[in-house]
């Protein structure tokens, strides 16, 4: 190997190492520190605004609370009206933590839509239609005035 080739290889290795470190640092955000996928979700940690999305676009706002619902073990959820037509979410009346994420439940406690935890700020529901649902922390962006 010539000296020029060696310098190029070492430069490339340094760039790759720096990029990997930057990527790891970017992944360790404040919201996503601590418990992750595969660990039970604490209701107090989930409380707040969320956005239901599919195909890269926001569908509606969802607010999860740590306040007990009428159905045992479930918690109050406020589901935006735009969710009513989205993937059976209209039947959702509450939510509950599951072993690997969370589930929205109907008034009788049956599961309407289940989500797997990808991080503290992202839950995903794989749909048979191929149009996966994503529940991400934070309110949806405001719609521009028309």
C-alpha positions in Angstrom: 0.0 0.0 0.0 1.4 3.4 -1.0 1.6 6.3 1.5 -1.1 8.2 -0.4 -3.4 5.2 -0.2 -2.7 4.7 3.5 -3.4 8.4 4.2 -6.8 8.1 2.3 -7.7 5.0 4.2 -6.9 6.6 7.6 -8.8 9.7 6.6 -11.8 7.6 5.7 -11.6 5.6 8.9 -11.5 8.9 10.9 -14.5 10.3 9.1 -16.5 7.1 9.7 -15.6 7.0 13.4 -16.6 10.7 13.8 -19.9 10.1 11.9 -20.7 7.1 14.1 -20.1 9.1 17.2 -22.3 12.0 16.0 -25.1 9.5 15.1 -25.0 7.9 18.5 -25.0 11.3 20.2 -28.0 12.4 18.1 -29.9 9.2 19.0 -29.4 9.9 22.8 -31.8 12.8 23.1 -33.2 13.9 26.5 -36.7 12.4 25.6 -35.3 9.1 24.6 -32.9 8.5 27.5 -33.7 5.8 30.0 -36.2 3.0 29.2 -36.6 2.0 25.6 -38.2 -0.7 23.5 -39.1 -3.9 25.4 -39.6 -2.2 28.8 -43.0 -1.4 30.3 -44.3 2.2 29.8 -45.1 4.1 32.9 -48.4 6.1 32.6 -46.7 9.2 34.1 -44.0 9.0 31.4 -46.5 8.8 28.6 -48.8 11.6 29.8 -49.0 14.5 27.4 -49.6 15.3 23.7 -48.9 12.8 21.0 -49.5 12.8 17.2 -50.9 9.9 15.3 -49.3 9.7 11.8 -49.4 7.5 8.8 -47.6 7.6 5.5 -45.5 10.5 6.7 -48.4 12.8 7.5 -50.1 13.8 10.8 -53.6 12.4 11.1 -54.7 13.8 14.5 -53.7 14.8 18.0 -53.9 12.4 20.9 -53.5 13.2 24.6 -52.5 10.4 27.0 -53.0 10.9 30.8 -52.1 9.0 33.9 -55.6 9.3 35.2 -57.5 6.1 35.6 -60.4 5.4 33.2 -63.6 3.6 34.1 -62.2 0.3 32.7 -59.8 -1.4 35.2 -56.2 -0.8 34.4 -56.8 1.6 31.6 -56.1 5.3 31.5 -57.9 8.3 30.0 -57.0 9.3 26.5 -58.3 12.2 24.5 -58.5 11.3 20.8 -58.8 14.1 18.2 -61.9 14.1 16.0 -59.7 13.5 12.9 -58.8 10.0 14.4 -62.4 8.8 14.2 -62.0 7.5 10.7 -58.4 6.5 11.0 -57.8 2.8 11.4 -60.6 2.1 14.0 -59.4 4.8 16.3 -62.9 6.1 16.5 -63.7 3.2 18.9 -60.8 4.1 21.2 -61.9 5.4 24.6 -58.8 4.8 26.7 -55.2 3.5 26.6 -53.1 1.1 28.6 -49.4 0.1 28.8 -48.6 -3.3 27.4 -45.5 -5.5 27.8 -43.9 -4.0 24.7 -45.7 -0.7 24.1 -49.2 0.6 24.5 -52.7 -0.1 23.3 -55.8 2.0 22.7 -58.9 0.3 24.1 -62.7 0.5 23.5 -65.2 1.3 26.3 -65.4 -2.4 27.2 -61.6 -2.7 27.6 -61.0 -4.6 24.3 -57.9 -3.6 22.3 -58.6 -1.3 19.3 -55.1 -0.6 18.1 -51.8 -1.9 19.7 -48.4 -0.1 19.3 -44.9 -1.4 19.8 -42.4 0.8 21.5 -39.5 1.9 19.4 -38.3 4.6 21.8 -39.8 6.8 24.5 -41.1 9.1 21.9 -42.1 6.7 19.1 -44.6 3.8 19.0 -45.5 1.9 15.8 -48.4 -0.2 14.8 -47.8 -2.5 11.8 -51.0 -2.7 9.8 -51.8 -5.5 7.4 -52.6 -2.9 4.8 -49.0 -1.8 4.8 -49.8 1.7 6.0 -48.2 1.6 9.4 -49.4 3.9 12.2 -46.9 5.9 14.2 -47.6 7.6 17.5 -45.0 10.2 18.2 -44.5 12.5 21.2 -45.6 16.0 20.7 -48.6 17.9 19.3 -49.1 17.8 15.5 -48.0 20.9 13.6 -50.7 23.5 13.1 -52.6 23.4 9.8 -51.9 26.5 7.6 -54.9 28.8 7.2 -56.7 28.2 3.9 
